[in-house]
């Protein structure tokens, strides 16, 4: 299996919250509803795509860099 195939594509709710600095579940759901991060469901479990979380952080960094 290639290294790319081994890279995780999804994070759990708690992993996503931790990755985003320990934000609350409510804030995470607000980001999801606003389309800032992408939620997917497998059965009854909710996950967030690693790619969408990385893109969200990149957008935040870009705004911060532009404000400086």
Secondary structure, DSSP 8 states (H G I E B T S, - for coil): --HHHHS--EEEHHHHHHHTTS--HHHHHHHHHTTSS-EEEETTEEEEEHHHHHHHHHHHHHHHHHH-
